Amino acid sequence: MQGAVIVLALLGVTSGGEALHLIHLPATSNVPENAPPATLVHEFSVNLSVSLSPVMPGFPMVVNPRPFTEAFRVNRLSGTNFEVVTTGKEQLDFETGPKVFDLQIYVKDDVGVTDVQVLTVQVTDVNEPPQFQGNLAQGLNLCVVERTNPGFIYQVEAFDPEDTSRNIPLSHFLISPSKNFRMSANGTLFSTTELDFEAGHKSFHLLVGVRDSGNLEASAELQVTIVNINDEIPRFISPRRDYSIPEELRPGTIVANITAEDPDDEGLPSHLLYSITTISSYFVIDQLTGTIQVAQRLDRDAGELRQNPIVSLEVLVRDRPSGGQENRIQITFTVEDINDNPATCRKLTFSIMLTERAANGTLLLDLNKFCFDDDSEAPNNKFNFTTPSGVGSSRRFSQHPAGSGRIVLIGDLDYENPSNLAAGNKYSVIIQVQDVAPPYYKNSIYVSILTSPENEFPLIFDRPSYMFDVSETRPARTRVGQVRATDADLPQRSVVYSISSGGASLRYPNIFWINPKTGELQLVTKADHETTPVYILTVEASNGEDTSSVTITVNIIGENDEKPMCTPEFYFMAIPVDLKVGTNIQNFKLTCTDLDSSPRSFRYSIGSGNINSHFTFSPNAGSNVTRLLLASHFDYAGGLDKIWDFKLLVYITDDNLLSGRRSARALVETGTVTLSVKVTPHPTSIVTTAARPRITYQILRENTYSPSAWYVPFIITLGSMLLVGLLGSLTVLLAKTVYRHCSSMTRKDKKQLTKKRDMKNVTGEAAVESVQMNTVFDGEAADPVTGEIYEFNSKTGARKWKVPLTQLPNWPEPSPQPRGTAAEGPLTKHAEK
């Protein structure tokens, strides 16, 4: 930029007039998001220099936009008037993309005078219609088993770029009303009637709509298919039971097609499963179609098929996927014999090296030593050889005598002979060995004949140096490039490549590997552009006689290869079941960083674990700090919610590279965070023991609670709360009375009252209360009256003593009573149920 200013200043001085410059720039303009191509952004003009040199073609242009974008271009309106418009190559998204672009407008005339000004483009928000998420966006087919009770079917999920970010709920509705279905405002689809497949309710086509706060709507198709219940026995409909097949069929060949039908499936064979119950290694059956295929070689001349060529199978067909209905059938295969033993050779390829001065008549190969026929009788075990043919064999090689299999040299192999050079001094000879009896099986024998030249030329690379580029995100074994060294000597010698120097990093002695045979350069591990952007390698090639080396420059291209890192990575929270919707759960805050992405590039989403979508993040994009909110109420009483411990898998995705990236193509990285949220019910405090003078209450509980009896814990909890209040009041009154009554007793009176003769008038009471509640006790608490420890179930309210009471409280003995009044004494009574 400074250089451009200096050039403009010099041109202005030398020309003696005003220099070339842009008018109406710098400036700031607005463009709505999702603007179509050719949308006008800004108009400007160019004031020509005193030389009146016109603007060069292709100028003005947008250079070095920040952040990088191809969404804008400059159009020429006239010789000095221009406009900036959108290109349509990139979508301008206010919610997920950059909101501000700095475009440098660069202009240049025919004499080289330039000017650069900045146009700031701000992307404005436009209300967009909501969008359906998941498979519903392309249309969804739901399957519902017939005779299912009316109730919940599917939860529709939709997203609005504006309302969702502001936690404004969307309104869901059915565009095509149906007497069989209804939809709540939050997108829950319910069935209102029992769906019967046999009554004609096979499928329903629903049109689901969603509306945002700006009355923009979107719709999606939802197909509800009713699944029939199978209860009929399948019936075989294929007529054949006996099959004759030839031996040596290839594995996978279909030899029979066993078909059946199920009345419940309306004749669709795809609803049945086929299997072979007989143990057989020769055949397999396709469990969906019933086609029987060859599983392994059928050799009629060896093994068990030589003794017995008949194979019997039992085929079983049953309902798919379940139902317990099945049927069986017996089928028989007879394997027929064919002539399948051709003449063979222990070796079918030969390589022979000859000197260029080998004499005519030299014996190269006698094929009779390698070939044979396994057939036991003539003419099946007889064979002959054809005349040699192939590239370069003409007038050089022959069979002597004809058909004998003896290959001899009859021509010239001089390495300097031009005709031999044209053939590359490499000759390929093809000879066929063939049965003399039908079906005339034949095999081809390949003979390669080479001559040995002298070393005359040096080993050189095809380039004086190499330069390759590779992205830092590419994994190990990525191909970086390839070098090639050749020797003009024929035939070509094998070249071995190796890295002699360069390529070291902080963690590895060499992050590159070169294929010693092909010269292909590969990565041993990922490269890091931030650590080392350029590597200089020296590669050496050798063919055993000559050696050569070359320099390779490898540029590491920077990419978005760093995942977002967030704190905390794991967190545990406990929340009450009646937490208000929209509350920041325990003020939890997630803070994220990324080495190569802007903080505005983060998007947050909850993967697995967010059952019934109770939790959400705010904001869900555009910030490196977000908070966990409660999105909807818990409904355990209504049966919508079943679990109390939620394990949320949170995905944090970055959407752009830094402004200094070298590549215009943005990659995306995703980090994860695990959150555990425990929902706790309302704790209740129930006094299970109330003390009265000389009376012991022991409450023994055995839980037989069934999850379907939802009213049991409700009634028990309500009754327990009323009982706690009543027993608490009685306990306080009785304690005060006993304390005043017993304070005047003397030790002598206490001893006299314990004598056996005085026990005749003693009366006592024992109250035993037994409630059956069989459960799991997951909490502990102390009784406010006795101080004893009891266990309780946080969901049902059931309780039991942790250590059963085996002793009575040490009540003080009562004072003497007037004659005619029975004295009260301790009485303990224990009962279990």
PyMOL commands that set and color helices and strands:
alter all, ss='L'
color gray80, all
select helices_A, chain A and resi 2-15+134-138+263-265+269-271+304-307+367-369+418-422+599-601+611-613+711-742+747-753+756-761
alter helices_A, ss='H'
color red, helices_A
select strands_A, chain A and resi 21-23+27-32+40-47+61-66+72-76+81-86+100-108+114-124+131-132+140-145+152-155+158-159+171-174+181-183+188-191+203-211+217-227+235-236+242-246+254-257+260-261+272-276+283-285+291-294+310-319+326-336+343-345+349-354+363-366+371-373+383-385+397-399+406-409+426-435+442-451+459-461+465-471+479-482+485-487+496-501+512-514+520-523+534-542+547-557+565-567+570-576+584-593+602-606+615-618+625-630+645-654+670-680+697-701+767-771+779-782+789-792+799-801
alter strands_A, ss='S'
color yellow, strands_A
deselect
rebuild
show_as cartoon
